[in-house]
Amino acid sequence: MHPAGNEPSRALRSCFYDAGRIPEEFYQEAVRYGNASFSEFIRAISAGVNIRGVRRPLREAWVARASRYVGPALAVWGREDYVLPVKHVQDVQRILPQAKAHVIERCGHLVMFERPDEFLAATLPFLDRAEQAEAA
């Protein structure tokens, strides 16, 4: 049983659509490292993100540099991501026109852990195509 009042465990659960998919080891790590450093984690995260998403100065700096990148890009997003809502996929595709987007249903922020098979199904073909393009 995972402590409901444990702040790091609650933060971990907020990254998943289905908390039943959280590996036990994640809870152990959250307790082991999270309790001691949770306030520092919150401070670090809040320096870059607020309730509206990535803070404007940081976002604007990223966007200003984005046009210099011309390589392949893939955005894999969980439909139920409450950390960075799926509506931001449109921004990624606007900022990086070459970006491919793949949205995984019934999935939160930690796509690679919550839906590893779907994540790999989106990622591996993308990486194969990028590698082939680089070799050409």
N, C-alpha and C positions, 0 to 999 in steps of 0.2 A: 504494500500500500504506500502510495506516495503522499507526503504531507501536503495537504491542501493549502496551508498557510505559509509554506516555504516559498519565499519570493523567487529564488532562482528556478524552482520547479514550475511555478506559475508562468514565469517568463518563457521557459522552454515550451510549455504547453501552448502558449500563444503563437508559437511558430508552426504549429501543426493543425491541420483541419481535423484529423482523427488522432486523438491523444493515445489511442490504443496502438498506434504504429511507432510510438517513441520507444527506442531500444532501452532496456533497463540500464545499460551502461551510461546513457545520457543523463538519467536521473542521478546516478551515482556521481558522475562528474559535476553535475549542477550543484549537488550538495557539497562535494569535496572542495571544489574551487569557487563555486558561486557564492556561498554564504560569506566567505572571507572577503571576497572582492566585489560583491554585488553593488555596493555604493560607487565604486570606481567604474564598474561596467556602465552603470546608469549615467555617470558623469561623462564618460567617453562617448556613449551613444548620443546623449542629448547635445553634445557639441556639434554633431553632424546632422541629427534628425530631430524634428519636432512632430507634433500631431498632424501637420500638413504634409509631412514627407521630409525629403532631404532639404536642409536649410538653404535658403536662396543663395548666399554667397558661394557656398560649396557647389551647388547645382550649376550656377552661372559659370564658374571656373571650369567645371567638367564640360559643359556645353560649348564653351569658347574653344576648347582644345579638340573637340570631337571631329570637326571637319578635317583635321590633319590626319585622321586615321582612315585609311581606305581599305583595310583588310576585311576579312570575313568577320561577322558578328552573329551571335546567337543569343537570344533572350528566352530562357525557359522559366515560365512563371506558373505558380499555383493559382488556380482560379480563386481560391479562398484565402489568399495571402493577405493577412491583416497588417503585416509589417510594412510592406510596399504593395498597395493594392494593384490588382491586375490592370486597372485603367492606365497605369503608367507604361504599359507596353506600347501604347500609341505614341508616347513621347520618345521612347527608344527608337521606334521606326521613323519618326520625324527627324530626330537628331542624327541617326545613322541609317540613311536610306537603304544601305546594303544589308541591314540586319534582318535576319530571319527570326520570327517569333513562334514559339510553341507554348500553348497554354495547356496545363494538365488539370483535369477536372478533379474535384474532391481532394484538393491538395492545398497545403498552406505554404509558408515561406521556405521551409527546408525541403525543397522538392527532391533533392538527391537522396535524402533519407526516408522521406515519407512515401515516395513512389519511385524507387530505384529502377525498376524495369522500364517504366514510361520515360524516366529521365534518360536512361541509356538509349532507348529507342529513338529519342530526339537528338541526343548528343553524338552518338557514334557515327551515324551517317553524315552529319554535319562535319565532323572532324575528318572523316574519310575524304569528303569533297574538298575541304580546305587543303588537305595534304596533297591530293591529286593536282589541284590548281597550282600549288606552290612548286610541285615537281615539273609542271609543264613549261 
